[in-house]
Amino acid sequence: MSYTKRTKDQLAARVAQDIPEGAVVNLGIGMPTLVANHIPSDREVLLHSENGILGMGPAPAPGEEDYDLINAGKQPVTLLKGGSFFHHTDSFAMMRGGHLDICVLGAFQVSATGDLANWHTGEQDAIPAVGGAMDLAVGAKQTWVMMDLLTKQGQSKVVPQCTYPLTGIACVKRIYSELATLDCTPNGLKLIDKVDGLEHAELERLVGLPIAV
């Protein structure tokens, strides 16, 4: 059977679907920022940015950008009623102090048991970009990863053990990808859902690891 990958917006909507009412959530740089555009209008979620914002809304309409109001990835954002600004040291205190319910991060690799590598590929010419990833990975009550399941070369980013420098150990609870949603557990991967038409055996072949149902 054939299957169709989730688009980036479909993937962002899938992540947003699982964010509960009242959650305080940090969206990491890159693909995770798209989640802000898909929070249901009837659900109150407080979006946090490590550069010092709480109460972000979706991206502004074209022509309405205010570049004094940006997220940690320097993208223009909106502010919901009641939103606030504060110093980045206070923002990091929130992150490190266990005040975030969820963080959604990108990743280079995630191990089956939830180890995270997302700041450096280890290559000599690579530019390390740790940002607040380490603080978020260990400070948030839940760490979710939103990423392409496969590299451009077709290799799985979900691995038995990370070969890139680690951001955190056993910190990732869930992986959202263009093909499937997976939980990371002490016993390995567990399937939450997958795109229509993708056989379980084919998903395991692509990942290269057993996936419990």
C-alpha positions in Angstrom: 0.0 0.0 0.0 1.1 3.6 -0.6 1.2 6.2 2.0 1.5 10.0 2.1 3.8 11.8 4.5 2.4 14.5 6.8 3.2 18.0 5.7 5.0 20.3 8.2 1.6 22.0 8.9 -0.1 18.6 9.4 2.6 17.6 11.7 2.4 20.8 13.7 -1.4 20.3 14.0 -0.8 16.7 15.2 1.5 18.1 18.0 -1.0 20.8 18.9 -3.8 18.2 19.2 -2.0 16.6 22.2 -1.3 19.9 24.1 -3.8 20.0 27.0 -5.9 23.0 28.2 -3.9 25.3 30.5 -0.4 23.9 29.6 2.6 26.2 29.6 4.6 25.2 26.5 8.0 26.2 25.0 8.3 25.8 21.2 11.9 25.3 20.1 13.6 26.9 17.1 12.7 25.6 13.6 9.8 23.3 12.8 8.3 23.4 16.4 7.4 27.1 16.0 4.7 26.1 13.5 2.7 24.5 16.4 1.7 28.1 17.5 -0.4 28.4 14.3 -2.4 25.3 15.1 -3.5 25.6 18.8 -7.3 25.2 18.8 -9.0 28.6 19.3 -11.1 27.3 22.1 -8.1 26.0 24.1 -6.0 28.2 26.4 -2.3 27.3 26.1 0.5 29.6 27.3 3.3 29.6 24.8 6.7 30.5 26.2 9.8 31.7 24.4 13.3 31.6 26.0 14.1 35.2 25.0 11.4 36.4 27.4 7.8 36.0 26.3 4.9 34.3 27.8 1.6 34.3 26.0 2.6 34.2 22.3 0.0 33.8 19.6 0.3 32.6 16.0 2.5 34.1 13.4 1.3 37.6 12.3 -0.4 38.1 8.9 1.8 39.2 6.1 2.5 42.9 6.4 1.7 43.0 10.1 5.0 41.8 11.4 6.6 43.8 14.3 10.3 42.9 14.5 10.4 44.2 18.0 8.2 41.2 18.9 10.1 38.1 18.0 10.6 34.5 19.3 13.9 32.9 20.1 14.4 32.0 16.4 14.1 35.7 15.5 10.7 35.1 13.8 8.0 37.7 14.3 5.2 36.6 16.5 2.0 38.0 18.0 1.1 38.4 21.7 -2.2 37.3 23.1 -4.2 39.3 25.5 -2.5 39.1 28.9 0.8 38.1 27.4 4.0 39.5 29.0 7.7 40.2 28.4 10.5 39.7 30.8 14.3 39.4 31.1 15.8 36.3 29.6 17.3 35.4 33.0 13.8 35.1 34.3 12.9 33.1 31.3 15.7 30.6 32.0 14.7 30.5 35.6 11.2 29.3 34.4 12.8 26.7 32.2 15.2 25.4 34.9 12.7 25.6 37.7 10.2 23.1 36.4 7.6 25.6 35.4 7.1 24.4 31.9 4.7 21.6 31.3 6.0 20.7 27.8 8.8 21.7 25.5 8.7 20.8 21.8 12.2 20.6 20.3 13.8 19.6 17.0 16.5 16.9 17.0 19.4 15.4 15.0 18.9 12.1 16.8 16.7 10.5 19.5 17.5 7.1 21.0 14.7 4.5 21.5 14.9 5.2 25.3 14.7 9.0 24.9 18.2 10.3 24.8 18.3 13.5 22.9 21.0 15.0 20.5 20.0 18.3 19.0 22.8 20.9 19.4 25.8 19.6 17.5 26.5 16.9 14.9 30.1 16.6 16.1 31.5 17.5 12.7 34.5 19.8 12.7 33.0 22.4 10.5 29.5 22.3 12.2 28.4 25.3 14.2 27.2 24.3 17.7 23.9 25.8 18.7 23.0 24.7 22.2 20.8 27.8 23.0 18.4 26.8 25.8 18.0 23.2 24.6 19.8 21.5 27.6 17.8 23.7 30.1 14.5 22.8 28.3 15.2 19.1 28.0 15.8 18.6 31.7 13.6 21.4 33.0 10.3 20.8 31.3 7.9 18.2 32.8 7.7 16.6 29.3 10.0 16.9 26.4 8.5 16.2 22.9 10.5 16.0 19.7 9.1 17.2 16.4 11.3 16.2 13.4 11.6 14.3 10.1 11.9 10.6 10.9 14.5 10.1 8.2 17.5 12.1 7.0 17.8 13.3 3.4 20.0 10.2 2.9 17.1 8.0 4.1 18.7 7.1 7.5 16.6 7.0 10.6 17.0 9.8 13.2 15.6 7.4 15.8 18.6 5.2 16.8 19.5 2.5 19.3 22.1 4.9 20.8 22.9 8.5 19.8 26.2 9.0 18.0 26.1 12.8 18.2 26.9 14.8 21.4 24.0 14.4 23.9 21.7 17.2 25.0 20.0 15.1 27.6 19.6 11.5 28.8 16.3 9.7 28.8 14.5 13.1 28.6 12.3 12.6 25.4 8.8 11.2 26.1 7.4 11.4 22.6 8.5 11.8 18.9 6.3 13.4 16.3 7.4 12.8 12.7 6.0 12.9 9.2 5.3 9.2 9.3 4.4 8.3 12.8 4.1 9.3 16.5 6.2 7.3 18.8 6.7 7.1 22.6 10.2 6.6 24.0 10.1 4.2 27.0 12.8 2.5 29.1 11.9 -0.7 27.1 12.2 1.1 23.7 9.7 2.5 21.2 5.9 2.3 21.4 3.6 3.2 18.5 1.0 5.9 19.1 -0.2 6.4 15.5 1.1 6.3 11.9 0.0 7.7 8.6 -2.7 5.8 6.7 -1.3 3.1 4.4 2.0 2.7 6.2 2.4 -0.9 7.3 3.8 -1.6 10.7 6.6 -3.8 9.3 7.6 -1.1 6.8 7.8 1.5 9.7 10.0 -0.9 11.7 12.2 -1.4 8.6 12.6 2.4 8.1 13.4 3.0 11.7 15.5 -0.1 12.0 14.2 -0.9 15.5 11.3 -2.9 17.0 8.2 -0.8 17.7 5.7 -2.1 20.2 2.0 -1.6 19.4 
